[in-house]
Structures are given as structure tokens and as C-alpha cells.
């Protein structure tokens, strides 16, 4: 099944060119204009990527970005570079990636392909985030997974070291075999050796039968050694031998056992310091540190916190069968500013408690635990000292606007439509010949029709005249509808409109200049 790409028609020329390039590359495309109910379309026909062609300052563009982020849909902005720092501007908006105008369609398609592939990798691994640190981790996973070399993962507790180890296994040629995890800090020295290498019957008191160790159970697969820095020195010697010879003796045994195991080790403390203090063997450190990866704490990638919160809310609401409206911008800012000593694990536990204890309502600042609120209060003056951080707070406020507020805005819009006495003319461009008038009202249109056009994506193929629109506005809306109805095919759109293809192209260029 080919990937689905949604393309906004805010910049008609760019949208049409992109649409042709994506279709030629085998993508399924959907063109949407400003008059479409984009929220309904994104929910009914969720794409694998959303491409924004027009001004990113418009609220309609921000709405698409907001919905896309809530649904883990990557967004690609094709933007003017008039902003002094376009990369920071795109990051504040929440865009996954951006490319400057003018851009070749093939470059846009290539970037889109990489974004879709990266999203698929995130879905497969469960590693969530758009910060440069997370993107670097994903790149390293792609590079390291096919190899059989040992990997050392360093990072604080709760940063997701086992998740990364599992991703390395799931993307490797060993994925059909076992992934075995063992915590080196959870067992005393005597039991840890037996746990890793197994034992023979009668090897020690209580050994009533032979028992296979984790190395044998992970044969042809992956063995994850968590908190390897806490491993006793006596066991470190035996682990070094296994890594060098791919063989070991069970406790109390005399037969050499061969295994083919990839070892991925993790530690929450810098092993170089343990080596310097004599608590960890330097030869074992170098044997484990063939490939290495560092997972930053959550406080070093705060931009990922809103994304993680949205993901956890969706997952945990489904697990506990609870309706949960989310959290206010003020509450989210507290979470972004918090220190998070327990990292992602602590954040997930907090979200789970909010989902369970506050179903059906929006979480406010007062619902956040006092210790986190105090952290946010201490950090807030520092973070808001610079203008870009104030802007980030405003963006978070926009992104996490409550659904209740949005509903009130929709109801107000309906009341305004009912109270407006302008004539409204609906032009249906679904005819294969030419756009023709379908009906005229000399008062406000019936509310049921307005709701139908707003709720149904197919309503995007109708052109609605509203008070204040000029003939040029109606003409542009008609051309947009025809292009959308023909999936961006200029020749078919021109035929349906009863004009030449060159005339249509000229009109598009005129709209672009204006």
C-alpha cells in the first residue's frame, strides 16, 4: 500500500508541482484548500505526511500542525526564508522538517520519503521525539542494528535504554530469535553467575537440576545486560571470556558451551569513572564499547515533552478506557520546565496518574504535583529571560488549546452565519463539463447545509460565496475545487472548467502573484 500525502493548496503553483511529483513517485495524494474542513479530513483520511505550501503564519497552517502532532503525523513546511532564523521558527511551530522556496519537487519528495521512513522507525521502536538528540539516536539505531558488534548504551535511569536495546534487536537479522534481558544490579554475585551462565545439577546447595543460563537462552539472539556497571569483578572476568571466545562453562560444569549471542550493555553511570576507580575492568570496558550510544536526560530535550505527553495520553487513555481531554498550556509549561530526575519513566507515570484520577476533564496547573510546580516556578524566570523562550511558551499555549474552547469557537461561528443576511450562492464543480450554479438563497443558508459542508470532506468540492468575496475570490475558489476534484491534474481540471490548460496555468500564476 503506497503512502498517503496531504498537500495544502495555499500556494497553488507549488501544490500542483508537488502533487505531480508525489504521484509520479508512487504516493497517494490529497489536495486541500483553505475552505476545506481540514480537521475532518485529517481525522477521516489520516495521511502519512502533511505538506504545507503556503504561509505558516496563518491559523489554518497552525491548525494542521497541531492536529498532525496530536496524531504523530510528520509535517513538512515549504516556506519562504524571510524569517531571520527559519529553523528556529519552524521548530517553534512544531514542524517536523522544512525546506526553503524555491525547492525542486524531487528534493521535496526525497525529504518526504525520509520523514515517512523515520516515522515508521519511531512507530516500530516506540522511541518518540523530534529533537535533534532523538533523531541522532534513531540514525544510530539504523546504523548499528544490522551489525553483530557489542553495544554500550549510557544514560540516566528512565531514559529508555532497554527500549533502544530492543529496537537494535528488532531491526537486526537476529529479530526472529530471542531477546533476553537481565539486570546485573538486581542479583547478588553468586546468583548472577548462575543466572548468566547456568549451572549443573548439584553444583551448589539447592541446584536440584541443570539450569540453562541467559546466554544459552539468547543463543542466535540478543542479550541485554542492564546496569552492567554494578556487575561484580569476579563475574566481569567470566563475561570478558565469553565475549572473546563465544564460549563458557556452566557453574559446576566441565563442558565448554558455545553460543552466538550479540551483547548490548547499558549503564546509568559513566563506566570510564568506574574504570578509573578500579570498580570496572578496563579490558571489559573496551570490549563492550565497540559501538556506543548516549541517551540524554529529558531535561536536555525539553521540546520532546509535549510530544511524549500527547503520546502517553492516547496510549494510557486506551489502556484504562478513560476519556481524557488533555492539559492546559499553563500545566504543560510546568511539565516542560520541570527537572525530571526520573526522566521519561517518571513522565509516563505522572501522565498515567492524571488519566486515571481525572477522567473526562482538562488538567490544570493546580492538578500538577506540588514538587513539580515548585521546580517550574524556580526555573520559569530563567527560561523566560530570552524572547525565544517566551515565544516557545506562547506556541505551547496555542498547541494545547483545549477542545472545549475550540467547540465554543465553532458554536460562535454558526451563530454568526445564521445572523448574516447576505445572499449565499453555492457553485457545484463536480460536473465534468463546467462549474454551474446549484442554488441561491437570499438570506443566510440553512444551518444544516453549512454543517454538512463543514463536516464532510467531500464538501470541499463545493464553492460557497460569502459576503465580501470578489469575483476573483470566487474564481480562485472554483479553480481550487476543480484541482482538488481532479487530484491536481491541470488538464482534467481545465477541461471540467471549460478553459484551456494554458489559461488555467496563467490563472494559477496570477493568484500566486496576488
C-alpha angles and dihedrals in degrees: 000000000000121000120263121233125190114206124192117222096214088115102038098191095049092043094053093046092048092047092056093047093049093048091049089052091054101259125138107235136197123193119209129184132202092266093058122098093246094180091057092046094050090051098043097039106025109194129210089233138014118212117199114201104175139056113324090205090074118101091230090061091048090050092055091049091049094050092043093052091049089054098040091247113150116234128210119197120202098201145171113251096223090116110095090232109023094173092057091043091052091047092051091052090051098244114161091215141345139202128199125244129278095045129163113246091232090057090050092050092048092051091046091053092053091049092051092047091049091050090051089052091051091050092050095046101035090228106142129195145082100218119118089249093058092044089053090051091052091050091051092049090054090049098044102039098078093052128083095216120123116262129209116204117194126190144112121285112282097026094113105261094152090047089056092046090052090049090052088054097043092052095044131089086253094065093108090062133062129302107204123187127194130176112225091197097053098065133058119244097263094049095042093060091051090045092054102038104020126227141248124244110279094013089132140350109301095021094125095163143009113283127196117229129224093265092059092044090053095048110147087006138073130289116203114204106196120199091007089169089073093057113122116249093243091058091043089064092055092045090053090054092051092051092050101041103022088228139093145171122247115238105279092008133122101194119095110232120207122211138176104213134152110219122212113184129192135193136181092206129060106265092205089066090049089051091050091051093048095246094113129041114249093214091054091047092055091045092053095040097068090116119016138191133184121209111204120222118255092254088064093056103038092154088073094058097085090048092049092047092052091049094048092047091055095044098044095042087058093045094051095033091234128143109230125181097198132238137299123257090250092054091046090052089056090053092048091051097046122109097231103201088180092050121200093349091057092047092051092049091051093050090049091053090050093049092050098041100038108038118168097015140082120258115236133192092269090060093061113096113265095242091058092045090053091051090051092049092053094046099039099081091051094048095046095048091093124061095232091059091050087053090050090054090051091050091051089050090054096044095051097043107148123259089231091062091048091052090053090052091052091050090050090051090053091052091051091051092050092050097048113097098198122127112257123202123192117207116196113208096180090100111106090222111048141325110275135186112262101183147338131218123193091202134036112314117258110277093231090061093049090050091048093052091047096046102043119068088210086065085077088080091067123080116218122200113217129185113279096029116131126216088258090055091052090047092051092047090051092050091047090052092049092050091047092049091052094041092246097311103147095194094054092041092052091049092052091048092048095238135110122269091240090053090052092049090049090051091052091052091049091051089049093053092048 
